[in-house]
């Protein structure tokens, strides 16, 4: 069955200077599938609300000049306003591409008609598309893949709340809807506890409730900055386990101390010596100092042996294939 026969499932059409939309009414959910016109920045590929009034309000928010048309009662019959709008798109070869005209015909349930020759738009050609603006098809495919991967976000009764949060993120970030930006959006909103699903009403692994937080772009930016700082100050990947533990301990104790400073490395070395000394005493309580005259020779020797053992462990991969031992940082 051809795509034009699907018109029996469509009752309303929305047309605006920036987009046209096919509206699918339902008992609990109303959906509008959007197609953006040439020269306009693509936005969300679809809008979903619980009532028709809310859906119309959302479309008017996207474009205040949006008009709504009801389908003709007979199959294949257009209202006068629909026919006029479609004919205008057919004749406007300067601003409406062939692909957009065919999409509109499919939305209205009509067969495309021959178009007049002229200087047709070339926005469908990737070479002529402004840099940084993805094709509408790619944007729509990215959104559909996102909906499938995170279907739990769009289930009733919280689907509309989560969709509004996502739209607010994109409005504040002023970026295109792509697979990468959708992945970033999901990661940041999830980290900020902005999504509400059935799982948010249960307790986590440690018994604590997962509390949903209101969306705040300022808080998103703060979390993003903290993540950048954490990545910049993270221990190098080529450290041994004990070196990395010392690095993390000093970072936690002295968060304002630059990790590339001599003071930071000295604190790491002192931490390792302290750990080795403590381990030596725990292994042999006889090494515990009995007075204030300082550590005994036996305790210092035991501490040195533990440090040397840790040093050998951290350099045990020297000579191995793909070894990074030549760049290993031994903080002790």
C-alpha positions as a Markdown table, in Angstrom:
| # | Residue | x | y | z |
|---|---|---|---|---|
| 1 | Unk | 0.0 | 0.0 | 0.0 |
| 2 | Unk | 1.4 | 3.4 | -1.0 |
| 3 | Unk | 2.3 | 6.1 | 1.5 |
| 4 | Unk | -0.6 | 8.2 | 0.2 |
| 5 | Unk | -3.1 | 5.8 | 1.6 |
| 6 | Unk | -1.9 | 6.5 | 5.1 |
| 7 | Unk | -3.9 | 9.7 | 5.0 |
| 8 | Unk | -6.9 | 7.9 | 6.6 |
| 9 | Unk | -5.0 | 8.0 | 9.9 |
| 10 | Unk | -4.5 | 11.8 | 9.7 |
| 11 | Unk | -7.1 | 14.3 | 10.6 |
| 12 | Unk | -5.3 | 17.7 | 10.9 |
| 13 | Unk | -2.5 | 19.7 | 9.2 |
| 14 | Unk | -0.5 | 22.6 | 10.6 |
| 15 | Unk | 1.2 | 25.0 | 8.3 |
| 16 | Unk | 3.6 | 27.8 | 9.4 |
| 17 | Unk | 6.3 | 29.9 | 7.7 |
| 18 | Unk | 9.0 | 27.7 | 9.2 |
| 19 | Unk | 7.4 | 24.2 | 9.1 |
| 20 | Unk | 4.5 | 22.1 | 8.2 |
| 21 | Unk | 3.2 | 19.3 | 10.5 |
| 22 | Unk | 1.0 | 16.3 | 10.3 |
| 23 | Unk | -1.2 | 15.9 | 13.5 |
| 24 | Unk | -2.2 | 12.5 | 14.7 |
| 25 | Unk | -4.9 | 12.7 | 17.3 |
| 26 | Unk | -5.4 | 10.0 | 19.9 |
| 27 | Unk | -7.4 | 9.2 | 23.0 |
| 28 | Unk | -4.6 | 10.1 | 25.5 |
| 29 | Unk | -1.7 | 11.4 | 23.3 |
| 30 | Unk | -1.7 | 13.9 | 20.5 |
| 31 | Unk | 1.4 | 13.9 | 18.2 |
| 32 | Unk | 2.6 | 16.3 | 15.5 |
| 33 | Unk | 5.3 | 15.2 | 13.1 |
| 34 | Unk | 7.2 | 18.3 | 11.8 |
| 35 | Unk | 8.9 | 19.0 | 8.5 |
| 36 | Unk | 11.0 | 22.2 | 8.5 |
| 37 | Unk | 11.0 | 24.4 | 5.4 |
| 38 | Unk | 14.1 | 25.7 | 3.6 |
| 39 | Unk | 16.1 | 28.4 | 5.3 |
| 40 | Unk | 14.8 | 27.7 | 8.8 |
| 41 | Unk | 16.8 | 26.1 | 11.6 |
| 42 | Unk | 15.6 | 22.5 | 12.3 |
| 43 | Unk | 14.0 | 22.0 | 15.7 |
| 44 | Unk | 12.4 | 18.9 | 17.4 |
| 45 | Unk | 11.1 | 16.4 | 14.8 |
| 46 | Unk | 7.9 | 15.8 | 16.7 |
| 47 | Unk | 5.8 | 17.3 | 19.5 |
| 48 | Unk | 3.7 | 15.2 | 21.8 |
| 49 | Unk | 1.0 | 16.4 | 24.3 |
| 50 | Unk | -1.9 | 15.0 | 26.2 |
| 51 | Unk | -4.6 | 17.3 | 24.7 |
| 52 | Unk | -5.1 | 18.9 | 21.3 |
| 53 | Unk | -5.2 | 22.4 | 22.9 |
| 54 | Unk | -1.8 | 21.8 | 24.4 |
| 55 | Unk | -0.4 | 20.6 | 21.1 |
| 56 | Unk | -1.7 | 23.6 | 19.2 |
| 57 | Unk | -0.2 | 25.9 | 21.9 |
| 58 | Unk | 3.2 | 24.1 | 21.6 |
| 59 | Unk | 3.2 | 24.5 | 17.8 |
| 60 | Unk | 2.2 | 28.2 | 18.1 |
| 61 | Unk | 5.2 | 28.6 | 20.5 |
| 62 | Unk | 7.5 | 27.2 | 17.8 |
| 63 | Unk | 6.0 | 29.6 | 15.2 |
| 64 | Unk | 3.3 | 32.1 | 16.2 |
| 65 | Unk | 2.1 | 32.3 | 12.5 |
| 66 | Unk | 1.1 | 28.6 | 12.5 |
| 67 | Unk | -2.3 | 27.8 | 11.0 |
| 68 | Unk | -4.4 | 24.7 | 11.5 |
| 69 | Unk | -6.5 | 23.0 | 8.9 |
| 70 | Unk | -8.9 | 20.1 | 9.1 |
| 71 | Unk | -8.9 | 17.4 | 6.5 |
| 72 | Unk | -11.7 | 17.1 | 3.9 |
| 73 | Unk | -14.2 | 14.4 | 4.8 |
| 74 | Unk | -13.8 | 12.5 | 1.6 |
| 75 | Unk | -10.7 | 10.4 | 0.9 |
| 76 | Unk | -8.3 | 12.3 | -1.3 |
| 77 | Unk | -10.2 | 15.5 | -1.0 |
| 78 | Unk | -8.5 | 18.6 | 0.3 |
| 79 | Unk | -10.2 | 21.7 | 1.9 |
| 80 | Unk | -9.8 | 24.9 | -0.1 |
| 81 | Unk | -7.2 | 26.2 | 2.4 |
| 82 | Unk | -5.2 | 22.9 | 2.2 |
| 83 | Unk | -5.3 | 22.9 | -1.6 |
| 84 | Unk | -4.2 | 26.6 | -1.7 |
| 85 | Unk | -1.3 | 25.9 | 0.6 |
| 86 | Unk | -0.1 | 22.9 | -1.3 |
| 87 | Unk | -0.3 | 24.7 | -4.7 |
| 88 | Unk | 1.7 | 27.6 | -3.3 |
| 89 | Unk | 4.4 | 25.2 | -2.3 |
| 90 | Unk | 4.4 | 23.6 | -5.7 |
| 91 | Unk | 4.8 | 26.9 | -7.5 |
| 92 | Unk | 7.4 | 28.3 | -5.0 |
| 93 | Unk | 10.5 | 26.7 | -6.5 |
| 94 | Unk | 12.7 | 29.4 | -5.2 |
| 95 | Unk | 12.1 | 28.6 | -1.5 |
| 96 | Unk | 10.6 | 25.1 | -1.5 |
| 97 | Unk | 12.8 | 22.2 | -2.6 |
| 98 | Unk | 11.4 | 19.1 | -4.4 |
| 99 | Unk | 11.9 | 17.0 | -1.3 |
| 100 | Unk | 9.9 | 19.4 | 0.8 |
| 101 | Unk | 7.1 | 19.6 | -1.7 |
| 102 | Unk | 6.9 | 15.8 | -1.9 |
| 103 | Unk | 6.9 | 15.6 | 1.9 |
| 104 | Unk | 4.0 | 18.0 | 2.0 |
| 105 | Unk | 2.1 | 16.0 | -0.7 |
| 106 | Unk | 2.6 | 12.9 | 1.4 |
| 107 | Unk | 1.3 | 14.7 | 4.5 |
| 108 | Unk | -1.8 | 15.9 | 2.6 |
| 109 | Unk | -2.4 | 12.6 | 1.0 |
| 110 | Unk | -1.9 | 13.9 | -2.5 |
| 111 | Unk | 0.1 | 12.8 | -5.5 |
| 112 | Unk | 2.9 | 15.3 | -6.4 |
| 113 | Unk | 2.3 | 17.3 | -9.5 |
| 114 | Unk | 4.9 | 18.6 | -12.1 |
| 115 | Unk | 6.6 | 21.8 | -10.9 |
| 116 | Unk | 7.5 | 24.7 | -13.0 |
| 117 | Unk | 11.1 | 25.0 | -14.2 |
| 118 | Unk | 13.2 | 27.7 | -12.5 |
| 119 | Unk | 15.9 | 28.4 | -9.9 |
| 120 | Unk | 15.0 | 25.7 | -7.5 |
| 121 | Unk | 16.5 | 25.7 | -4.1 |
| 122 | Unk | 19.5 | 23.5 | -3.5 |
| 123 | Unk | 19.4 | 23.1 | 0.3 |
| 124 | Unk | 19.2 | 19.3 | -0.2 |
| 125 | Unk | 22.7 | 19.4 | -1.5 |
| 126 | Unk | 25.1 | 18.9 | 1.5 |
| 127 | Unk | 27.7 | 21.1 | -0.2 |
| 128 | Unk | 25.4 | 24.1 | -0.1 |
| 129 | Unk | 24.2 | 23.5 | 3.5 |
| 130 | Unk | 25.5 | 25.9 | 6.1 |
| 131 | Unk | 28.2 | 24.3 | 8.2 |
| 132 | Unk | 27.1 | 22.9 | 11.5 |
| 133 | Unk | 23.4 | 22.4 | 10.5 |
| 134 | Unk | 22.7 | 18.7 | 10.0 |
| 135 | Unk | 20.2 | 17.4 | 7.4 |
| 136 | Unk | 16.7 | 17.2 | 8.7 |
| 137 | Unk | 16.6 | 13.5 | 7.9 |
| 138 | Unk | 19.7 | 12.9 | 10.0 |
| 139 | Unk | 18.2 | 14.9 | 12.9 |
| 140 | Unk | 14.9 | 13.0 | 12.7 |
| 141 | Unk | 16.7 | 9.6 | 12.6 |
| 142 | Unk | 18.8 | 10.6 | 15.6 |
| 143 | Unk | 15.7 | 11.5 | 17.5 |
| 144 | Unk | 13.9 | 8.2 | 16.6 |
| 145 | Unk | 17.0 | 6.3 | 17.7 |
| 146 | Unk | 17.1 | 8.2 | 21.0 |
| 147 | Unk | 13.4 | 7.5 | 21.6 |
| 148 | Unk | 14.0 | 3.8 | 21.1 |
| 149 | Unk | 17.1 | 3.7 | 23.3 |
| 150 | Unk | 15.4 | 5.6 | 26.1 |
| 151 | Unk | 11.7 | 4.6 | 25.7 |
| 152 | Unk | 11.3 | 4.7 | 29.5 |
| 153 | Unk | 11.5 | 8.5 | 29.4 |
| 154 | Unk | 8.4 | 8.9 | 27.2 |
| 155 | Unk | 6.1 | 6.5 | 29.0 |
| 156 | Unk | 3.0 | 7.9 | 30.7 |
| 157 | Unk | 2.5 | 9.7 | 33.0 |
| 158 | Unk | 5.9 | 11.4 | 32.9 |
| 159 | Unk | 6.7 | 11.4 | 29.2 |
| 160 | Unk | 5.6 | 15.0 | 28.6 |
| 161 | Unk | 7.6 | 16.2 | 31.6 |
| 162 | Unk | 10.8 | 14.6 | 30.4 |
| 163 | Unk | 10.2 | 15.9 | 26.8 |
| 164 | Unk | 9.9 | 19.4 | 28.2 |
| 165 | Unk | 13.2 | 19.0 | 30.1 |
| 166 | Unk | 15.0 | 17.9 | 26.9 |
| 167 | Unk | 13.5 | 20.8 | 24.9 |
| 168 | Unk | 14.6 | 23.2 | 27.6 |
| 169 | Unk | 18.2 | 21.9 | 27.4 |
| 170 | Unk | 18.4 | 22.3 | 23.7 |
| 171 | Unk | 16.8 | 25.8 | 23.8 |
| 172 | Unk | 19.4 | 26.8 | 26.4 |
| 173 | Unk | 22.4 | 25.2 | 24.6 |
| 174 | Unk | 21.3 | 26.5 | 21.2 |
| 175 | Unk | 22.6 | 23.4 | 19.4 |
| 176 | Unk | 21.2 | 21.1 | 16.7 |
| 177 | Unk | 19.4 | 17.8 | 17.4 |
| 178 | Unk | 22.1 | 15.2 | 16.6 |
| 179 | Unk | 23.1 | 11.9 | 18.0 |
| 180 | Unk | 26.0 | 13.5 | 19.8 |
| 181 | Unk | 24.0 | 16.3 | 21.3 |
| 182 | Unk | 21.2 | 14.0 | 22.3 |
| 183 | Unk | 23.7 | 11.7 | 24.1 |
| 184 | Unk | 25.2 | 14.7 | 25.9 |
| 185 | Unk | 21.8 | 16.0 | 26.8 |
| 186 | Unk | 20.7 | 12.6 | 28.3 |
| 187 | Unk | 24.0 | 12.2 | 30.2 |
| 188 | Unk | 23.8 | 15.7 | 31.7 |
| 189 | Unk | 20.1 | 15.6 | 32.6 |
| 190 | Unk | 20.4 | 12.2 | 34.1 |
| 191 | Unk | 23.4 | 13.2 | 36.2 |
| 192 | Unk | 21.4 | 16.2 | 37.4 |
| 193 | Unk | 18.4 | 14.0 | 38.3 |
| 194 | Unk | 16.1 | 15.9 | 36.0 |
| 195 | Unk | 14.3 | 12.9 | 34.5 |
| 196 | Unk | 11.2 | 11.4 | 36.2 |
| 197 | Unk | 10.4 | 7.7 | 35.5 |
| 198 | Unk | 8.8 | 4.9 | 37.4 |
| 199 | Unk | 12.3 | 4.1 | 38.8 |
| 200 | Unk | 12.6 | 7.5 | 40.5 |
| 201 | Unk | 9.9 | 6.4 | 42.9 |
| 202 | Unk | 12.0 | 3.5 | 44.2 |
| 203 | Unk | 15.0 | 3.4 | 46.5 |
| 204 | Unk | 18.5 | 3.0 | 45.1 |
| 205 | Unk | 21.2 | 0.4 | 46.0 |
| 206 | Unk | 22.0 | 2.1 | 49.2 |
| 207 | Unk | 18.4 | 2.6 | 50.2 |
| 208 | Unk | 18.3 | 6.3 | 49.4 |
| 209 | Unk | 15.4 | 7.8 | 47.4 |
| 210 | Unk | 16.2 | 9.1 | 43.9 |
| 211 | Unk | 14.9 | 12.7 | 44.2 |
| 212 | Unk | 14.0 | 14.4 | 40.9 |
| 213 | Unk | 15.4 | 17.9 | 40.7 |
| 214 | Unk | 13.9 | 20.8 | 38.7 |
| 215 | Unk | 15.7 | 21.7 | 35.5 |
| 216 | Unk | 18.2 | 24.5 | 35.8 |
| 217 | Unk | 20.7 | 25.4 | 33.1 |
| 218 | Unk | 22.9 | 27.1 | 35.7 |
| 219 | Unk | 23.1 | 23.8 | 37.6 |
| 220 | Unk | 23.9 | 21.9 | 34.4 |
| 221 | Unk | 26.8 | 24.3 | 33.7 |
| 222 | Unk | 28.1 | 23.9 | 37.3 |
| 223 | Unk | 28.0 | 20.1 | 37.0 |
| 224 | Unk | 29.8 | 20.3 | 33.6 |
| 225 | Unk | 32.5 | 22.5 | 35.0 |
| 226 | Unk | 33.1 | 20.2 | 38.0 |
| 227 | Unk | 33.4 | 17.3 | 35.6 |
| 228 | Unk | 36.0 | 19.1 | 33.5 |
| 229 | Unk | 38.0 | 20.0 | 36.6 |
| 230 | Unk | 37.8 | 16.4 | 37.8 |
| 231 | Unk | 39.0 | 15.1 | 34.4 |
| 232 | Unk | 41.9 | 17.6 | 34.3 |
| 233 | Unk | 43.0 | 16.6 | 37.8 |
| 234 | Unk | 42.5 | 12.8 | 37.4 |
| 235 | Unk | 45.4 | 10.5 | 38.0 |
| 236 | Unk | 47.4 | 9.6 | 34.8 |
| 237 | Unk | 46.4 | 6.2 | 33.4 |
| 238 | Unk | 49.9 | 4.9 | 33.6 |
| 239 | Unk | 50.2 | 5.0 | 37.4 |
| 240 | Unk | 50.3 | 1.9 | 39.5 |
| 241 | Unk | 47.5 | 1.1 | 41.9 |
| 242 | Unk | 49.3 | 2.4 | 44.9 |
| 243 | Unk | 50.4 | 5.6 | 43.2 |
| 244 | Unk | 46.9 | 6.3 | 42.0 |
| 245 | Unk | 45.5 | 5.7 | 45.5 |
| 246 | Unk | 48.0 | 8.2 | 46.9 |
| 247 | Unk | 47.1 | 10.7 | 44.1 |
| 248 | Unk | 43.4 | 10.5 | 44.9 |
| 249 | Unk | 44.0 | 10.8 | 48.6 |
| 250 | Unk | 46.1 | 14.0 | 48.2 |
| 251 | Unk | 43.5 | 15.4 | 45.8 |
| 252 | Unk | 40.7 | 14.8 | 48.4 |
| 253 | Unk | 42.7 | 16.3 | 51.2 |
| 254 | Unk | 44.2 | 19.3 | 49.3 |
| 255 | Unk | 41.7 | 20.1 | 46.5 |
| 256 | Unk | 43.2 | 23.5 | 45.8 |
| 257 | Unk | 46.7 | 22.2 | 45.3 |
| 258 | Unk | 47.7 | 22.1 | 41.6 |
| 259 | Unk | 48.4 | 18.5 | 40.5 |
| 260 | Unk | 51.4 | 19.6 | 38.4 |
| 261 | Unk | 53.1 | 21.3 | 41.2 |
| 262 | Unk | 56.2 | 20.1 | 43.2 |
| 263 | Unk | 54.1 | 20.4 | 46.4 |
| 264 | Unk | 51.5 | 18.0 | 45.1 |
| 265 | Unk | 54.1 | 15.4 | 44.2 |
| 266 | Unk | 55.8 | 15.8 | 47.6 |
| 267 | Unk | 52.5 | 15.3 | 49.4 |
| 268 | Unk | 52.0 | 12.1 | 47.3 |
| 269 | Unk | 55.5 | 10.9 | 48.2 |
| 270 | Unk | 54.9 | 11.7 | 51.9 |
| 271 | Unk | 51.6 | 9.8 | 51.8 |
| 272 | Unk | 53.3 | 6.7 | 50.4 |
| 273 | Unk | 55.9 | 6.8 | 53.1 |
| 274 | Unk | 53.3 | 7.1 | 55.8 |
| 275 | Unk | 51.3 | 4.2 | 54.3 |
| 276 | Unk | 54.4 | 2.0 | 54.1 |
| 277 | Unk | 55.3 | 2.9 | 57.7 |
| 278 | Unk | 51.8 | 2.1 | 58.9 |
| 279 | Unk | 51.8 | -1.2 | 57.1 |
| 280 | Unk | 55.2 | -2.1 | 58.5 |
| 281 | Unk | 53.9 | -1.5 | 62.1 |
| 282 | Unk | 50.7 | -3.4 | 61.4 |
| 283 | Unk | 52.7 | -6.3 | 60.1 |
| 284 | Unk | 55.1 | -6.3 | 63.0 |
| 285 | Unk | 53.8 | -4.5 | 66.1 |
| 286 | Unk | 57.3 | -4.7 | 67.6 |
| 287 | Unk | 58.3 | -1.8 | 65.2 |
| 288 | Unk | 55.9 | 0.5 | 67.1 |
| 289 | Unk | 58.1 | 3.4 | 68.5 |
| 290 | Unk | 58.3 | 3.2 | 72.3 |
| 291 | Unk | 59.3 | 6.8 | 72.9 |
| 292 | Unk | 59.6 | 10.2 | 71.1 |
| 293 | Unk | 63.2 | 9.7 | 69.9 |
| 294 | Unk | 61.9 | 8.7 | 66.4 |
| 295 | Unk | 61.6 | 5.6 | 64.4 |
| 296 | Unk | 64.0 | 2.7 | 65.0 |
| 297 | Unk | 66.4 | 1.5 | 62.4 |
| 298 | Unk | 64.3 | -1.7 | 62.0 |
| 299 | Unk | 61.2 | 0.3 | 61.3 |
| 300 | Unk | 62.9 | 2.4 | 58.7 |
| 301 | Unk | 64.3 | -0.6 | 57.0 |
| 302 | Unk | 60.9 | -2.3 | 57.0 |
| 303 | Unk | 59.4 | 0.9 | 55.5 |
| 304 | Unk | 62.0 | 1.0 | 52.8 |
| 305 | Unk | 61.5 | -2.7 | 51.9 |
| 306 | Unk | 57.7 | -2.0 | 51.4 |
| 307 | Unk | 58.4 | 1.1 | 49.3 |
| 308 | Unk | 60.9 | -0.9 | 47.2 |
| 309 | Unk | 58.3 | -3.7 | 46.8 |
| 310 | Unk | 55.7 | -1.2 | 45.6 |
| 311 | Unk | 58.3 | 0.3 | 43.2 |
| 312 | Unk | 59.0 | -3.1 | 41.7 |
| 313 | Unk | 55.3 | -3.8 | 41.3 |
| 314 | Unk | 54.7 | -0.5 | 39.5 |
| 315 | Unk | 57.6 | -1.1 | 37.1 |
| 316 | Unk | 56.9 | -4.8 | 36.5 |
| 317 | Unk | 55.7 | -4.2 | 33.0 |
| 318 | Unk | 59.0 | -2.8 | 31.7 |
| 319 | Unk | 60.0 | -4.6 | 28.5 |
| 320 | Unk | 56.5 | -5.9 | 27.8 |
| 321 | Unk | 54.8 | -5.2 | 24.4 |
| 322 | Unk | 53.0 | -1.9 | 24.3 |
| 323 | Unk | 54.4 | -1.1 | 27.7 |
| 324 | Unk | 54.0 | 2.5 | 29.0 |
| 325 | Unk | 56.5 | 1.9 | 31.8 |
| 326 | Unk | 58.9 | 4.3 | 30.3 |
| 327 | Unk | 56.5 | 7.2 | 31.1 |
| 328 | Unk | 55.3 | 5.8 | 34.4 |
| 329 | Unk | 55.4 | 8.4 | 37.2 |
| 330 | Unk | 56.8 | 6.9 | 40.4 |
| 331 | Unk | 55.7 | 9.3 | 43.1 |
| 332 | Unk | 57.5 | 7.5 | 46.0 |
